[in-house]
């Protein structure tokens, strides 16, 4: 779907600052803005990207005052976050109404590509234009949406739901009742106190040799992809939010929760019930103890952290000694 800056300004009741005929055909995060993309800027934390963004169109708040040259054509709106929610909703609705599903259909014999020696259990469904690699086993009662790609030698256990457009690498194990690609928890506050749902048009990409635990949920990105690197091992009952990126060979125990747009490095180890706030960066080789809460960036590779809010292990043990003494007094 193609938009011009002029059309966007009309739909979103905004104004154009730049070329009204600038065109965009897809969405991208501001840090990944390229020609032909539409990005948005609402969080001051990301202002530096405004001046490096090469997108064709950038949604901004009407009161935004740049301090350097801005390459994209800016469409100024009352609230960029709410405007993005409105636009994503429009595009998602258009996509849904364009699908022509008429009663029962089996795409198995029509448009789906199955590799050699694929096993498909009873009551499982694989959608149109999906691809399933050689020797992959899809057990009973699994749903695989349209345009999904599943690699070779995968095990998809009963009850798994994989939304349309997801990408699963080779040698991936997904345990029962995991959900890959549900919408992230994105809602834009409205002036009347209500919340407007932000549609999610991105996907999830899971690298080779990963294992996803039972009842774990991995949300699709608002735009672009939620990325699970190669060799990642995620235990049961974990929540990976939209736009999260997890580096290769990171492991996390049960009930971890990673908030949206956080970037986790390679070879990290998370204990059970670790909680990480959104929009953070976690360095490579970080180890986080059980029930720790991370509220800020971890920039030094190889740190070990405990507690909530988490502290480096040596600082935590010193603090814990004080806590313990004060509790005995």
Secondary structure, 3 states (H helix, E strand, C coil): CCEEHHHHHHHHCCEEECCCCCEECEECCHHHCCCCEEEEECCHHHHHHHCCCCCCEEEEECCCCCCCCCCCEEEEECCHHHHHHHHHHHHHHHHHHHCCCCCCCCHHHCCCEECCCCEECCCCEECCCCEECCCCEECCCCEECCCCEECCCCEECCCCEECCCCEECCCCEECCCCEEEECCCCEEECCCCCEEECCCCCEEEECCCCEECCCCEEECCCCCEEEECCCCEECCCCEECCCCEECCCCEECCCCEECCCCEECCCCEECCCCEECCCCEECCCCEECCCCEECCCECCCCCEEECECCEEHHHHHHHHHHHHHHHHC
